[in-house]
Amino acid sequence: ATWKTAGQVSAEARTRGKTLHLIDCYLARLAIDHQVAVLTCDRHFETLQALLPHLSVHCVSATHT
């Protein structure tokens, strides 16, 4: 069911003129289903937040010393 809803999210984004990778939509649905945040700086997830208001996204940068 998660892949199906991910596909629906991707299709909804296309109707709004946005192209999202299916895997990003899948990860977003998994995060919502499991009530966890997505830790990424990938800007696609900003679009996903507009489509999925329950999605929590935090940008975390890795620093190497």
Salt bridges, closest charged atoms under 4 A:
GLU12 OE2 - ARG16 NE 2.84
ASP24 OD2 - HIS44 ND1 3.42
ASP33 OD1 - ARG29 NH2 2.80
ASP42 OD1 - HIS44 ND1 3.06
GLU46 OE2 - ARG43 NH1 2.90
